[in-house]
Amino acid sequence: MTRRQDRSPSTRSQYKRTIPHFIKFAEEQGTLQPSEISTELVDSYVDELQGSYDADATIHTYTKNVRSWLQWLSNRNLCDESVYRILDKEEIGLSPAARDEAIPSMRASQILQHLRNKRRGTEIHALIELLWNAGPRIGGVHSSDVEDFDPENRELRFRHRPETGTRLKNGDGADRTSGDGERNVELSDRVVEAIQLYIETTRPDITDEHGREPLFTTQHGRASRSTLRRWVYKATSCRWVSIEAEDQVCDGSCCPDSDVCSHSYYPHAIRRGAIVHHLSGGLRPDLASERFDVSTKIIRKHYDPRTKRQRREDRAESVRNAWEVD
C-alpha cells in the first residue's frame, strides 16, 4: 500500500485544500518551478496566511502540509532543503499564546509610553512606533532599507525588489500580482524620531549580500520576518502592562525574551488596530486603502468602526459639501 493510500480521507482532503493554495500563491509571485522556490517566497507565504487567518491552528495546518510537500520535493532534489525547514512551527513564530484580535488604542498607547520611557531608541521601540502609526505588514518592514526612510519629508517608502531579495505582498504596478504595494507613507514626528534614534544609536551597521542597508537588522544581517514577529511579541508582553490592568492574565513568570507571553499580540493585530484607530480618527476609507495597501471593500467589511447609520450620515454630509462647491 502506498503512503498516499495510508493517509486518512481527512488528511488527503487537507492536502487538496492547502497545497494548491501555496502553488497559486507561488505562481502569483512569479515562481513557476519547484527549483525556484526560495525561503523568501515561503516567508512571504507565512505573512499571507497570517494576514488572512486569525487562528494559529489554521495557519499551522497550511504550513504543516506545505512543509511536508516541500520536504517530499527536497528528498527528490527538486527544491532546496532550506525551504521546508523554514516552515518549522518555532521558526515562523506561531504561538497559541499570542493574541490575534485588533489591539485596542488604549493598550497600544500604554505599550508605546512604556517603550518610550524604558527602551527608547531600541529596535522594538522603533518597530512598534512604525507598526502603530503606519500599519505596514511585517513583509513591508522586512523589505525596508535605511535609504527608504526620509526623515526630512517624514516618509517611509515601500518598494518591491524581488531581484535583490525582498518582496511586497501586492508587488508593484508592473508585477503579476493583483495590486500595487509600492507607496510612500507619511510618518508622525514620534515615529521619525524613534527610527532616527534607532539608526544613530543601536542599529547594527549591516549591509546585505545585495549591497543594501536594511532598516531593521541584527548582527547577522537583515532582520527576518520571524525575528520581527518575536520583537513584537516581546514588545507587547506583560513587561509593558501595568499590574493594575483589569485583564491581567500573566503572573509575570514568563520570560518575554524567549517565551511568548499571554499578553503578547501578533503583528497583524497591531496592523488591524492601527487601521481601526485611523478610521476612528476620521480617515476616509479610500485614503486608508492607499495608506495601508488594503481594498476599501475589506476595510468596510473588517475594519470600519462606524455603524451603518454613521456611514450613511457621513455620505450625506459629503454629498451636501459637494453641492456647496457648485
VEXPADREN-597018 format. One record per residue (C-alpha): x, y, z. Coordinates in nm, 2 decimals, decimal comma. Last residue first. Layout:
residues N
X:X&Y:Y&Z:Z
...
***
This chain:
residues 326
X:-2,15&Y:7,44&Z:-0,72
X:-1,89&Y:7,38&Z:-0,44
X:-2,18&Y:7,38&Z:-0,19
X:-2,32&Y:7,07&Z:-0,36
X:-2,01&Y:6,88&Z:-0,28
X:-2,05&Y:6,96&Z:0,09
X:-2,40&Y:6,82&Z:0,08
X:-2,28&Y:6,50&Z:-0,08
X:-2,01&Y:6,46&Z:0,19
X:-2,27&Y:6,52&Z:0,46
X:-2,49&Y:6,26&Z:0,32
X:-2,21&Y:6,01&Z:0,29
X:-2,12&Y:6,07&Z:0,66
X:-2,48&Y:6,03&Z:0,76
X:-2,50&Y:5,69&Z:0,58
X:-2,17&Y:5,58&Z:0,73
X:-2,30&Y:5,67&Z:1,08
X:-2,62&Y:5,48&Z:1,02
X:-2,43&Y:5,18&Z:0,91
X:-2,22&Y:5,19&Z:1,23
X:-1,86&Y:5,32&Z:1,22
X:-1,57&Y:5,10&Z:1,32
X:-1,45&Y:5,04&Z:0,97
X:-1,21&Y:4,75&Z:0,99
X:-1,34&Y:4,42&Z:0,86
X:-1,61&Y:4,47&Z:0,60
X:-1,55&Y:4,84&Z:0,52
X:-1,17&Y:4,80&Z:0,51
X:-1,20&Y:4,48&Z:0,30
X:-1,41&Y:4,66&Z:0,04
X:-1,19&Y:4,96&Z:0,05
X:-0,90&Y:4,74&Z:-0,06
X:-0,58&Y:4,71&Z:0,15
X:-0,25&Y:4,88&Z:0,10
X:-0,24&Y:5,06&Z:0,44
X:-0,21&Y:5,42&Z:0,32
X:-0,40&Y:5,37&Z:-0,01
X:-0,70&Y:5,19&Z:0,15
X:-0,69&Y:5,44&Z:0,44
X:-0,74&Y:5,72&Z:0,18
X:-1,05&Y:5,54&Z:0,04
X:-1,18&Y:5,46&Z:0,39
X:-1,17&Y:5,82&Z:0,49
X:-0,95&Y:5,90&Z:0,79
X:-1,18&Y:6,03&Z:1,07
X:-1,00&Y:5,94&Z:1,39
X:-1,20&Y:5,61&Z:1,42
X:-1,07&Y:5,53&Z:1,07
X:-0,71&Y:5,58&Z:1,19
X:-0,76&Y:5,37&Z:1,51
X:-0,93&Y:5,09&Z:1,31
X:-0,63&Y:5,08&Z:1,07
X:-0,38&Y:5,09&Z:1,36
X:-0,56&Y:4,81&Z:1,55
X:-0,56&Y:4,59&Z:1,25
X:-0,19&Y:4,65&Z:1,19
X:-0,11&Y:4,58&Z:1,56
X:-0,32&Y:4,26&Z:1,54
X:-0,12&Y:4,17&Z:1,23
X:0,20&Y:4,18&Z:1,43
X:0,06&Y:3,92&Z:1,67
X:-0,01&Y:4,03&Z:2,02
X:0,15&Y:3,94&Z:2,35
X:-0,04&Y:3,93&Z:2,68
X:-0,02&Y:3,55&Z:2,71
X:0,36&Y:3,59&Z:2,69
X:0,55&Y:3,43&Z:2,41
X:0,88&Y:3,29&Z:2,55
X:1,24&Y:3,38&Z:2,49
X:1,29&Y:3,75&Z:2,57
X:0,94&Y:3,77&Z:2,72
X:1,05&Y:3,54&Z:3,01
X:0,73&Y:3,42&Z:3,17
X:0,67&Y:3,43&Z:3,55
X:0,49&Y:3,76&Z:3,54
X:0,16&Y:3,62&Z:3,66
X:0,00&Y:3,65&Z:3,32
X:-0,37&Y:3,71&Z:3,27
X:-0,41&Y:4,07&Z:3,37
X:-0,73&Y:4,17&Z:3,20
X:-0,81&Y:4,45&Z:3,45
X:-0,46&Y:4,60&Z:3,43
X:-0,33&Y:4,70&Z:3,77
X:-0,01&Y:4,52&Z:3,71
X:0,06&Y:4,77&Z:3,43
X:0,15&Y:4,61&Z:3,10
X:0,48&Y:4,66&Z:2,94
X:0,66&Y:4,35&Z:3,07
X:0,34&Y:4,16&Z:3,03
X:0,43&Y:4,13&Z:2,66
X:0,36&Y:4,37&Z:2,37
X:0,73&Y:4,45&Z:2,30
X:0,84&Y:4,09&Z:2,33
X:0,57&Y:3,95&Z:2,10
X:0,65&Y:4,23&Z:1,85
X:1,02&Y:4,16&Z:1,87
X:0,94&Y:3,79&Z:1,80
X:0,75&Y:3,89&Z:1,49
X:1,04&Y:4,09&Z:1,36
X:1,27&Y:3,79&Z:1,42
X:1,03&Y:3,56&Z:1,23
X:1,02&Y:3,81&Z:0,94
X:1,40&Y:3,81&Z:0,92
X:1,61&Y:4,10&Z:1,05
X:1,85&Y:4,19&Z:0,77
X:2,20&Y:4,07&Z:0,87
X:2,37&Y:3,85&Z:1,13
X:2,43&Y:4,12&Z:1,40
X:2,06&Y:4,20&Z:1,37
X:1,90&Y:4,45&Z:1,14
X:1,60&Y:4,67&Z:1,08
X:1,64&Y:4,93&Z:0,81
X:1,83&Y:4,70&Z:0,58
X:2,14&Y:4,86&Z:0,41
X:2,16&Y:4,71&Z:0,06
X:2,48&Y:4,59&Z:-0,11
X:2,30&Y:4,28&Z:-0,24
X:2,46&Y:4,05&Z:0,02
X:2,34&Y:4,27&Z:0,30
X:2,50&Y:4,57&Z:0,45
X:2,50&Y:4,59&Z:0,83
X:2,57&Y:4,87&Z:1,08
X:2,39&Y:4,72&Z:1,38
X:2,11&Y:4,96&Z:1,48
X:2,15&Y:5,09&Z:1,84
X:2,25&Y:5,45&Z:1,84
X:2,20&Y:5,65&Z:1,52
X:1,96&Y:5,42&Z:1,34
X:1,75&Y:5,37&Z:1,65
X:1,74&Y:5,74&Z:1,72
X:1,63&Y:5,82&Z:1,36
X:1,36&Y:5,55&Z:1,38
X:1,22&Y:5,68&Z:1,71
X:1,23&Y:6,05&Z:1,60
X:1,06&Y:5,97&Z:1,27
X:0,80&Y:5,76&Z:1,46
X:0,73&Y:6,04&Z:1,71
X:0,70&Y:6,30&Z:1,44
X:0,43&Y:6,10&Z:1,26
X:0,50&Y:5,92&Z:0,94
X:0,37&Y:5,97&Z:0,59
X:0,37&Y:5,65&Z:0,38
X:0,52&Y:5,64&Z:0,03
X:0,38&Y:5,36&Z:-0,18
X:0,46&Y:5,03&Z:-0,36
X:0,20&Y:4,76&Z:-0,28
X:0,05&Y:4,77&Z:-0,63
X:-0,23&Y:4,52&Z:-0,70
X:-0,32&Y:4,17&Z:-0,82
X:0,03&Y:4,04&Z:-0,86
X:0,20&Y:3,99&Z:-1,20
X:0,43&Y:4,28&Z:-1,14
X:0,43&Y:4,61&Z:-1,34
X:0,23&Y:4,81&Z:-1,09
X:0,43&Y:4,68&Z:-0,80
X:0,42&Y:4,37&Z:-0,57
X:0,10&Y:4,32&Z:-0,38
X:0,26&Y:4,13&Z:-0,09
X:0,59&Y:4,33&Z:-0,11
X:0,91&Y:4,14&Z:-0,20
X:1,27&Y:4,13&Z:-0,09
X:1,58&Y:3,95&Z:-0,22
X:1,76&Y:4,18&Z:-0,47
X:1,57&Y:4,10&Z:-0,78
X:1,24&Y:4,08&Z:-0,58
X:1,26&Y:4,45&Z:-0,50
X:0,91&Y:4,59&Z:-0,43
X:0,94&Y:4,93&Z:-0,27
X:0,78&Y:5,07&Z:0,05
X:0,90&Y:5,43&Z:0,11
X:0,89&Y:5,57&Z:0,46
X:0,82&Y:5,94&Z:0,49
X:0,87&Y:6,23&Z:0,72
X:0,99&Y:6,46&Z:0,44
X:1,32&Y:6,53&Z:0,62
X:1,32&Y:6,19&Z:0,79
X:1,32&Y:6,00&Z:0,46
X:1,35&Y:5,63&Z:0,54
X:1,38&Y:5,43&Z:0,22
X:1,75&Y:5,48&Z:0,23
X:1,77&Y:5,28&Z:0,55
X:1,61&Y:4,98&Z:0,38
X:1,26&Y:4,84&Z:0,40
X:1,17&Y:4,49&Z:0,28
X:1,13&Y:4,34&Z:0,63
X:0,90&Y:4,62&Z:0,73
X:0,69&Y:4,56&Z:0,42
X:0,68&Y:4,18&Z:0,49
X:0,57&Y:4,26&Z:0,85
X:0,27&Y:4,43&Z:0,70
X:0,26&Y:4,80&Z:0,74
X:0,03&Y:4,99&Z:0,99
X:0,19&Y:5,33&Z:0,95
X:0,15&Y:5,47&Z:1,30
X:0,11&Y:5,15&Z:1,51
X:0,36&Y:4,95&Z:1,31
X:0,62&Y:5,23&Z:1,30
X:0,61&Y:5,31&Z:1,67
X:0,62&Y:4,93&Z:1,74
X:0,93&Y:4,89&Z:1,53
X:1,12&Y:5,19&Z:1,66
X:1,06&Y:5,08&Z:2,02
X:1,15&Y:4,71&Z:1,95
X:1,47&Y:4,82&Z:1,77
X:1,58&Y:5,04&Z:2,06
X:1,57&Y:5,42&Z:2,05
X:1,38&Y:5,45&Z:2,38
X:1,35&Y:5,12&Z:2,57
X:1,24&Y:5,24&Z:2,91
X:1,04&Y:5,56&Z:2,88
X:0,95&Y:5,54&Z:2,51
X:0,88&Y:5,17&Z:2,54
X:0,65&Y:5,23&Z:2,84
X:0,46&Y:5,50&Z:2,65
X:0,43&Y:5,28&Z:2,35
X:0,28&Y:5,00&Z:2,55
X:0,02&Y:5,22&Z:2,71
X:-0,07&Y:5,38&Z:2,38
X:-0,12&Y:5,04&Z:2,22
X:-0,33&Y:4,93&Z:2,51
X:-0,55&Y:5,24&Z:2,49
X:-0,59&Y:5,20&Z:2,11
X:-0,71&Y:4,84&Z:2,14
X:-0,50&Y:4,57&Z:1,97
X:-0,70&Y:4,41&Z:1,69
X:-0,76&Y:4,04&Z:1,78
X:-0,49&Y:3,78&Z:1,72
X:-0,35&Y:3,74&Z:2,07
X:-0,03&Y:3,54&Z:2,11
X:-0,03&Y:3,24&Z:2,35
X:-0,10&Y:2,98&Z:2,08
X:0,23&Y:3,07&Z:1,92
X:0,35&Y:3,06&Z:1,56
X:0,68&Y:3,23&Z:1,53
X:0,79&Y:3,10&Z:1,19
X:1,10&Y:2,92&Z:1,33
X:0,91&Y:2,76&Z:1,62
X:0,65&Y:2,60&Z:1,39
X:0,92&Y:2,48&Z:1,14
X:0,83&Y:2,62&Z:0,80
X:1,19&Y:2,74&Z:0,74
X:1,29&Y:2,37&Z:0,72
X:1,09&Y:2,33&Z:0,40
X:1,26&Y:2,59&Z:0,20
X:1,61&Y:2,51&Z:0,34
X:1,62&Y:2,17&Z:0,17
X:1,64&Y:2,33&Z:-0,17
X:1,39&Y:2,21&Z:-0,44
X:1,35&Y:1,92&Z:-0,68
X:1,63&Y:1,71&Z:-0,53
X:1,39&Y:1,42&Z:-0,48
X:1,41&Y:1,45&Z:-0,10
X:1,35&Y:1,82&Z:-0,15
X:1,02&Y:1,77&Z:-0,33
X:0,89&Y:1,55&Z:-0,05
X:1,02&Y:1,80&Z:0,21
X:0,83&Y:2,07&Z:0,01
X:0,51&Y:1,86&Z:0,03
X:0,55&Y:1,80&Z:0,41
X:0,62&Y:2,17&Z:0,47
X:0,31&Y:2,26&Z:0,27
X:0,10&Y:2,04&Z:0,49
X:0,25&Y:2,18&Z:0,81
X:0,23&Y:2,54&Z:0,69
X:-0,14&Y:2,51&Z:0,60
X:-0,25&Y:2,33&Z:0,92
X:-0,03&Y:2,57&Z:1,13
X:-0,21&Y:2,87&Z:0,99
X:-0,55&Y:2,72&Z:1,07
X:-0,44&Y:2,63&Z:1,43
X:-0,29&Y:2,97&Z:1,48
X:-0,64&Y:3,12&Z:1,43
X:-0,68&Y:3,46&Z:1,27
X:-0,65&Y:3,38&Z:0,90
X:-0,58&Y:3,61&Z:0,61
X:-0,29&Y:3,83&Z:0,72
X:-0,12&Y:3,54&Z:0,90
X:-0,15&Y:3,33&Z:0,59
X:-0,01&Y:3,60&Z:0,36
X:0,28&Y:3,66&Z:0,60
X:0,35&Y:3,28&Z:0,60
X:0,35&Y:3,29&Z:0,22
X:0,61&Y:3,58&Z:0,23
X:0,84&Y:3,36&Z:0,44
X:0,80&Y:3,08&Z:0,18
X:0,89&Y:3,31&Z:-0,10
X:1,19&Y:3,44&Z:0,09
X:1,30&Y:3,08&Z:0,17
X:1,30&Y:3,02&Z:-0,21
X:1,10&Y:2,82&Z:-0,45
X:1,27&Y:2,84&Z:-0,80
X:1,36&Y:2,47&Z:-0,81
X:0,99&Y:2,38&Z:-0,77
X:0,91&Y:2,57&Z:-1,10
X:0,67&Y:2,85&Z:-1,17
X:0,76&Y:3,12&Z:-0,92
X:0,63&Y:3,46&Z:-1,05
X:0,48&Y:3,58&Z:-0,72
X:0,13&Y:3,49&Z:-0,85
X:0,27&Y:3,14&Z:-0,93
X:0,39&Y:3,10&Z:-0,57
X:0,05&Y:3,20&Z:-0,43
X:-0,13&Y:2,95&Z:-0,66
X:0,11&Y:2,68&Z:-0,55
X:0,06&Y:2,76&Z:-0,18
X:-0,32&Y:2,73&Z:-0,22
X:-0,28&Y:2,42&Z:-0,43
X:-0,10&Y:2,27&Z:-0,12
X:-0,38&Y:2,36&Z:0,13
X:-0,71&Y:2,24&Z:0,00
X:-0,61&Y:1,91&Z:-0,17
X:-0,37&Y:1,84&Z:0,12
X:-0,64&Y:1,89&Z:0,37
X:-0,87&Y:1,65&Z:0,18
X:-0,59&Y:1,39&Z:0,18
X:-0,56&Y:1,43&Z:0,55
X:-0,94&Y:1,40&Z:0,60
X:-0,95&Y:1,08&Z:0,38
X:-0,69&Y:0,92&Z:0,60
X:-0,33&Y:0,86&Z:0,47
X:-0,21&Y:0,51&Z:0,41
X:-0,33&Y:0,52&Z:0,05
X:-0,10&Y:0,81&Z:-0,02
X:0,19&Y:0,63&Z:0,15
X:0,14&Y:0,34&Z:-0,09
X:0,00&Y:0,00&Z:0,00
***
